[in-house]
Structures are given as C-alpha cells and as structure tokens.
Amino acid sequence: MKRLFIFFFISSFASAQVVSNNGSLQVIGTQLCNQKGNPIALHGMSFGWSCYHPKFYTKKVVKWLKEDWNCTVLRAAMGIEPENGYLQNPRESEKLVTSVVDAAIKNNIYVIIDWHSHNLQLKEANAFFDKMSKKYGKHPNVIYEIVNEPDEESWQDVKNYSEEIIATIRKNDPDNIILVGCPHWDQDINLPAENPIKDFTNIMYTMHFYAGTHKQWLRDRTDAAIKKGIAVFVSECAGMEATGDSAIDYKEWQLYIDWMNDRKLSWVTWSVSDKDETCSVLKKSASTSGNWKENDLKDSGKQAREYLKQYDEKGELIIQKINY
C-alpha cells in the first residue's frame, strides 16, 4: 500500500473570519481550544523589536500578513530596555503595539502583546498590562505574553513576577490567554512543568527554538513538560542558530514543524524586520505597506510563508491523504 499526500492551498483564506469563527480561546488540559472546546493551533509571525524596526508596525503590514501569508496570529514585540524602548519612550512604544493590536482586531485574527524583555521589570510591566487589559480585555483576539525569554533569572523569580502580573490582568480580563516565559531564553520548559502556576486558568508556557541550535533534546524536554500537564505555546522560533544568523537548517526546522503539527502546538516565527541577519525575513526593498514580492523576501521569509500557507483557519493542515 502506498500513501499519497496531496496539498490543497485555499486561495479564499483572506476572507476567513478567524476570531469570529473560533471566539475566545481557552486551555483544556494541555491543549489550546476555541470557544466550543475544539482544539486549535495558531500560526503566524512576530514583528521584530519595536524599538529597532518600528516602520513595519503598520495596519497595512498586518493586513498583508493575514491575507498573503495566511497568519492567524501576530506578535507585537515591544522592546523594553534598549534605546527608544518602553522604559525610555513608553508613549511611542505603546503606540506601535496598539497599532498592530487594533489592526489585528480589525482583520479578525489573534494578536500577542509581547513584553519583549530578558529581565523582570515588575513595576513597569504591571502598569502596562493593567492598561492593556483594561483597553483590550473585551476582545477575544488578544493574548498577553508577560515576559519574553528570561535569561539568568530563576524559575521561582519568574513565577513570582508572573503571578503578580497575571493577577493584575485577571482583574480586568478574566479569561484571555496569558503566556508565561521560562528561564534560559525559554528553553527550561521543564521548570514550570515541575512547579506550575496555580489558581489561574488559561495559562500557557512559552518555549522558543532556533532549529540550528536547539535539536531533539528540546523537543524531548517539551514533550516531557506537556506530559506533566502544562500547556505550551511556541511564541518565537526560526530555522537558523539562536544568534539569529548563520545558515538555515532546513532539515531540523522541518522536524520541528512536523513535531508541532503532531502535537497541535501553536507557533510564531521571528521576525518581520529587515535587519542584516538570517532570521529577519525581509530585504531592504520590502515596503512598510506589505505587498511584498518574492524578491523582497529573504530565504527565511520564503520558507516561513510557505509553512504558513499550509494551514486553514483552524490550524489544520490543508492536506488530503489518499491510500491506494
């Protein structure tokens, strides 16, 4: 018996009403589900650091990423500590993030508000998420990522920080998904699995991979964490080394894609920017209005777009299996 795999790409995805059809997301067991309790996986792109690549934080880019790249989720990565980041320029940083969030809501897709820091800035993060949850808590589109990639902090420190931020969000928004990072750039997913946050619902933990650096050991570690009962969301990933540069490891990236598909894990690829590095998916020719041609995309952008166009709005592979 042979098995033939035929992919059918749906050209009408651009008109799909992703949030209208799936509604408020929820965590059931270890699985992200839609409002009806059916499993769902989101797939999309992360914008680059807002303080470094603000020009792409536009409503036209959001629309293009939905319509041409098939994104069901976008991630607005608000830089915190760097020059012109949130700590130096909160008003402009917030404006960039809300421009993406508002455009995602208008385009009927999900959106992650990402506190893009490697450190725990409790006071500032608490105030920011209090404001964002008051502003957007009524919208099922919104997901909160309350810290990106803690580096040397202990899990207990991250947990304490997260519990306070979560409590603040939940006063304003009782049910939208909240993403919690873990130590060592979101690779120590085993630590929250051993000591998870309790007393709150709809919490997921983030794992980040760069396929050129992180191999089978991180997939095994994540599998073990899921088996212990935590829900995992891959909120940042790509195909090269963790530096963001180097050649793309296509074989390992495909292994990750297959692994995430098998487990129905949501994933977001880094990043919508034109920095001179492999993981920035755009060339300098790319417009801030979208409408990118193939020659505006780096190899990582071409591959990410190809992966994204494999899914329907429920995160299912657009594939028909024929046995003969």
C-alpha positions in Angstrom: 0.0 0.0 0.0 1.3 3.4 -0.9 0.2 6.7 0.7 0.0 9.8 -1.5 -0.1 13.2 0.2 -1.7 16.0 -1.8 -1.8 19.6 -0.5 -4.7 21.9 -1.4 -4.0 25.5 -0.8 -7.1 27.6 -0.2 -7.0 30.9 -2.0 -10.0 32.3 -0.2 -8.3 32.3 3.2 -8.0 36.1 3.1 -11.7 36.4 3.7 -11.7 33.9 6.7 -13.1 35.3 9.9 -10.7 33.5 12.2 -11.7 35.1 15.5 -15.4 35.3 14.7 -15.4 31.6 13.9 -13.3 30.5 16.9 -14.0 33.1 19.5 -12.5 33.2 23.0 -9.6 30.8 23.3 -9.3 28.5 26.3 -6.9 25.9 27.6 -8.4 22.5 28.2 -5.9 20.1 29.7 -2.7 20.9 27.8 -4.4 21.9 24.5 -5.4 25.4 23.2 -9.0 25.2 22.2 -11.6 27.5 20.7 -14.8 28.7 22.4 -16.5 25.5 21.5 -13.8 23.4 23.2 -12.3 22.2 19.9 -8.5 22.0 19.6 -6.9 24.8 17.7 -3.4 25.8 16.7 -2.4 29.3 15.7 0.4 30.1 13.3 1.9 33.4 12.4 4.7 35.9 12.5 6.3 38.0 15.2 7.3 41.6 14.4 10.9 42.5 15.3 11.8 44.6 18.3 9.5 47.7 18.2 12.4 49.9 19.2 14.6 48.7 16.3 12.1 48.1 13.5 9.1 50.3 14.1 8.5 51.0 10.4 6.8 47.7 9.9 4.3 48.2 12.7 1.6 49.3 10.3 -2.0 48.3 9.7 -1.1 47.6 6.0 1.6 45.1 7.1 -0.9 43.4 9.4 -3.4 43.1 6.6 -0.8 41.7 4.2 0.4 39.1 6.7 -3.1 37.9 7.2 -4.1 37.9 3.5 -0.9 36.8 1.8 1.0 34.9 4.5 -2.1 33.2 6.0 -1.3 34.3 9.5 -3.9 33.6 12.2 -1.8 35.3 14.9 0.7 38.1 15.0 3.1 39.1 17.8 3.9 42.7 18.6 7.3 42.5 20.3 7.6 45.7 22.3 11.2 46.3 23.2 11.7 47.4 26.8 15.3 48.2 27.9 17.1 49.2 24.6 17.4 52.7 23.4 14.0 54.1 22.5 12.3 51.1 24.1 9.4 51.3 26.5 11.5 52.4 29.5 12.8 55.4 27.6 9.8 56.1 25.4 6.6 54.5 26.7 4.2 56.6 24.7 5.7 55.7 21.3 6.3 52.1 22.3 2.7 51.7 23.3 1.5 53.5 20.1 3.4 51.0 18.0 2.0 48.0 19.8 -1.6 49.3 19.8 -1.4 50.0 16.1 -0.7 46.3 15.5 -3.3 45.2 18.0 -6.0 47.4 16.6 -5.2 46.3 13.0 -5.3 42.6 14.1 -8.7 43.1 15.7 -10.0 44.8 12.5 -8.7 41.9 10.4 -10.2 39.3 12.6 -7.1 37.5 13.7 -5.4 36.9 17.1 -2.6 39.1 18.4 0.0 38.7 21.1 1.0 41.7 23.2 4.6 40.8 24.0 6.6 42.4 26.8 9.9 41.8 24.9 12.4 41.8 27.7 15.0 39.4 29.1 14.6 40.9 32.5 11.9 41.2 35.1 10.7 44.8 35.2 7.8 44.2 37.6 6.6 47.7 38.3 6.6 48.9 34.7 5.2 45.6 33.3 2.4 45.6 35.9 1.3 49.1 35.0 1.5 48.3 31.2 -0.6 45.1 31.4 -3.1 46.8 33.7 -3.6 49.4 31.0 -3.6 46.9 28.1 -6.1 44.5 29.8 -8.4 47.4 30.6 -8.3 48.5 27.0 -8.4 45.1 25.2 -9.9 42.7 27.7 -13.2 42.6 26.0 -11.6 41.5 22.7 -11.1 37.7 22.3 -8.3 38.5 19.8 -5.8 39.4 22.5 -3.2 37.2 24.1 -0.7 38.6 26.7 2.9 37.5 26.7 4.1 38.9 30.0 7.8 38.3 29.7 9.9 37.3 26.7 12.8 34.9 27.3 14.1 35.4 30.9 17.8 34.6 30.8 19.5 34.1 34.1 16.6 34.5 36.5 15.4 31.5 38.5 12.1 29.9 37.8 10.9 31.0 41.2 11.7 34.6 40.4 9.9 34.3 37.1 6.9 32.6 38.8 6.6 35.2 41.5 6.7 38.0 38.8 4.2 36.2 36.6 1.7 35.6 39.4 1.6 39.3 40.2 1.2 40.3 36.5 -1.5 37.6 36.0 -3.4 38.8 39.0 -3.4 42.3 37.6 -4.6 41.2 34.2 -7.3 39.0 35.6 -8.9 41.9 37.5 -9.7 43.4 34.1 -9.7 40.4 31.8 -10.9 37.1 33.3 -10.2 34.7 30.5 -7.9 35.7 27.6 -4.9 33.6 27.2 -1.7 34.6 29.1 1.7 33.3 28.0 4.5 32.9 30.7 8.2 32.6 29.8 10.7 30.3 31.5 14.5 30.6 32.2 17.4 30.4 29.8 15.6 32.0 26.9 12.5 29.9 27.1 14.4 26.6 26.9 14.0 25.4 30.5 10.3 24.5 30.0 10.9 21.6 32.4 11.0 24.0 35.4 7.4 25.3 35.2 6.3 21.7 34.5 7.7 20.8 37.9 6.3 23.8 39.7 3.5 25.3 37.7 1.5 28.5 38.4 -1.8 27.6 40.2 -5.1 29.3 40.9 -5.4 30.8 37.5 -6.9 29.4 34.3 -6.0 29.8 30.6 -2.2 30.0 31.3 0.3 28.6 28.8 4.1 28.5 28.9 6.3 29.6 26.1 9.1 27.5 24.5 11.4 29.1 21.9 13.6 27.3 19.5 16.1 28.1 16.8 16.5 25.0 14.8 20.2 25.5 14.0 20.9 25.4 17.7 18.1 23.5 19.5 17.8 19.9 18.4 15.9 16.8 19.5 16.7 17.4 23.2 14.4 20.4 23.4 11.6 18.6 21.7 12.1 15.8 24.2 12.1 18.2 27.1 9.0 19.9 25.8 7.2 16.6 25.4 8.0 15.7 28.9 6.7 19.0 30.2 3.4 18.5 28.3 3.1 15.0 29.7 3.4 16.5 33.2 0.3 18.7 32.4 1.3 22.1 31.2 0.1 23.8 28.0 2.9 25.0 25.7 2.9 27.8 23.1 5.9 28.3 20.8 5.7 32.1 20.7 9.1 32.5 18.9 11.0 30.2 16.6 13.0 30.1 13.4 15.3 27.9 11.3 18.8 29.2 11.9 21.0 29.4 15.0 19.9 31.2 18.2 22.1 34.1 17.3 19.6 34.9 14.6 22.2 34.4 11.9 24.0 31.5 10.2 22.7 29.2 7.5 19.2 27.8 7.8 19.0 24.3 9.0 16.1 23.2 6.8 16.1 19.6 7.9 15.8 20.4 11.6 13.3 23.2 11.0 11.1 20.7 9.2 11.5 18.2 12.1 10.2 20.9 14.4 7.2 21.8 12.1 6.3 18.1 11.9 6.6 17.7 15.7 4.4 20.8 16.3 1.8 19.6 13.8 1.7 16.2 15.5 1.0 17.9 18.9 -1.1 20.7 17.6 1.1 23.3 19.0 0.8 27.0 18.1 3.9 28.7 16.7 5.1 32.1 15.7 8.2 32.8 13.6 10.7 35.5 14.2 10.8 38.2 12.6 9.1 40.8 10.5 12.1 43.1 10.0 14.9 43.9 7.5 17.9 43.6 9.8 21.0 42.2 8.2 20.7 38.8 9.7 19.2 35.4 8.6 16.1 35.5 10.8 14.8 38.8 9.6 12.5 37.7 6.9 12.6 40.9 4.8 15.1 42.6 2.5 15.7 46.3 2.5 13.5 46.6 -0.6 10.4 45.5 1.4 7.7 48.2 1.7 6.2 49.2 5.0 2.8 48.7 3.3 3.2 45.0 2.6 2.6 43.9 -1.0 5.9 42.1 -0.9 7.2 40.3 -3.9 9.3 37.2 -3.7 12.4 39.2 -4.3 11.6 41.3 -1.2 11.9 38.1 1.0 15.0 36.5 2.4 15.2 32.7 2.3 13.8 32.6 5.9 10.9 34.7 4.8 10.1 32.5 1.8 10.2 29.3 4.0 8.1 30.8 6.8 5.5 32.0 4.3 5.5 28.5 2.7 4.9 26.9 6.0 2.1 29.3 7.0 0.2 28.7 3.8 -0.1 25.0 4.6 -2.9 25.7 7.2 -6.5 26.6 7.3 -8.0 29.0 9.8 -8.4 26.2 12.4 -4.7 25.4 12.2 -5.3 22.2 10.3 -3.0 21.2 7.5 -4.7 21.7 4.2 -4.0 18.1 3.1 -5.8 15.2 1.8 -4.4 11.7 2.4 -5.2 9.1 -0.3 -4.4 5.5 0.3 -4.1 3.1 -2.6 
